[in-house]
């Protein structure tokens, strides 16, 4: 169930964010899609009162050049990734209009939120638009996070999985 809209937390114009509650929604391994008949889901998004979740929905643009079959294949690959330094996708699904992803929400935010001294649900421009209030990481932490990022990238490359933007969740 949708709890709250989280407008403007990201930079993409066609991407929408919502906090969701898992209590009244159970995902099934084989769901129905409009045109895409396969679902790429790890289906771990089930009744669990201890976690908050963030749903992101990205609308496909008019210049989409990827076929439905390729999208399903990509989503299955992304949903199946299991690595200690890669934040898992709890649920992913696509239809004719876009792609929906559900992941656990971390109240403390990302490493970027920590460095920028921002709150994860603030507007993107407010969070990252100024250099005031930046936190400096100790060299030891920079080395640790750098190694974790490189190990995750090495894993992705070894599996032949492309990647885009890196989302870094730091556990403090």
Secondary structure, 3 states (H helix, E strand, C coil): CEEEECCCCCCCCCEEEEEECCCCCCCCCCCCCCCCCCCCCCCCCCCCCCCEEEEEEEECCCCCCCCHHHHHHHHHHHHCCCCCCCCCCCEEEECCCEEEEEEEECCCCCHHHHHHCCCCCCCHHHHHCCCCCCCCCCHHHHHHHHHHHHHHHHHHHHCCCCCCCCCCCCCC
